[in-house]
């Protein structure tokens, strides 16, 4: 993990954004951790957004497949030979 002082963040924002792509960057004020800068990818993973998006995608695919006549029985038959 990386640490930086709050007073330095304005000057170093570009470098901090780059660093946050690799690891969390803790921001300190008066030698106390006050914030953490993380990549959007890590935030989505931590917040569960990626899992929700994947589940929504799976649900949409399942709905389209069902609308086209795919049933559990047909799917089992297709996967039996896989």
Order of alpha helices (4+ residues) and beta strands (2+ residues): beta-alpha-beta-beta-alpha-alpha-alpha
